[in-house]
Amino acid sequence: MSRVWWSVGLALLGASALRAQDVGVAASRWLTDPRVSDYRLSVSPYRLGPIAVVPCGQVAVQGPRDGGAFLVGLGGDLVVPLSRTARPYLLAGASVGAFDFRRRFGVAFWSAWSAGAGVELGRVLGLGAGLELRYQALSRERTGGATFGLRVGTPIGTRAARSIAAAPAPVGLPATRGVARSAAPTAQPEPERGPPRLGTAAVAVDATIAGALGAARDAMGTPYRWGGTDDNGFDCSGLIWYAYGRVGVALPRRSRDQAAAGRSVGTRLDDLAPGDILVFSRTPGGDPSHVGLYLGSGSFIHSASRGTAISRLTREDPGGTWWVDRWVDSRRVVE
């Protein structure tokens, strides 16, 4: 039983170290003879529609310490959520390896496969935690049987039923690629002839910015995921691309390109307006490496290692000072 708790502790420790990244740590206990404990470190999945292909590294410890095996290899899982919250999900996997570090020279070829189901129990601080039950088979000593395990890491299911593709573009603004208009357009009044009044243009700009900021706020708590642009996770530029995409404004996808979009409004708080893109560097005065969306009153929303959150540009606390020292520019993309 002590090995079970050790396995659970290892999974929790590993996931805590990799929190809010697009990874997962799993520890499983095999109810077989000889007993086997296996550990998997999974990385960014490849998505094929509803199916996620998740590459992973695997370590399997088989049998007693003085006569068993310590196997290391690579493999992958196919994960099929049965609901948007991944409660439950189906999975199947396979792995191969060429190392047994309890054998002479540490070389031994082995293979394994598994199939089963899991359930995501909940989320804490951007991490998804779940239980998995599988049938697993290992070529070494032809070991096979039921296993149970704990998985902690990037949530498998989405946070909500939002979708960029289903988001309507506001009236009077062009939809970007990948942002569809409403399937059933409503009748609109005849447009005024002649140039638009200034008041009308200002209202449209305010509505656009308010919609983008609202979309970003709706993503609060979503975990960080490198390259992410949806409810499964965002990176810094992915969040801004998503928020403005919800209101039909096309922006570059990468942070380095967003850092050159629109026009510069500098680094004075008094010159900023809600909706401006704040540009940060890894070191004071360095090249752009991070972006955030200004909310007003010195606050901005962004996706960093702890997921989508709100920070402040202030020297009144250490966190705010860190951002102020690395703030290199601001860009206005909606006029």
PyMOL commands that set and color helices and strands:
alter all, ss='L'
color gray80, all
select helices_A, chain A and resi 2-17+104-106+140-142+164-166+198-218+236-245+255-258+269-271+318-325
alter helices_A, ss='H'
color red, helices_A
select strands_A, chain A and resi 24-30+36-42+46-48+51-62+69-81+89-100+107-124+127-138+143-153+229-230+233-234+263-264+277-281+288-296+299-304+307-312+327-332
alter strands_A, ss='S'
color yellow, strands_A
deselect
rebuild
show_as cartoon
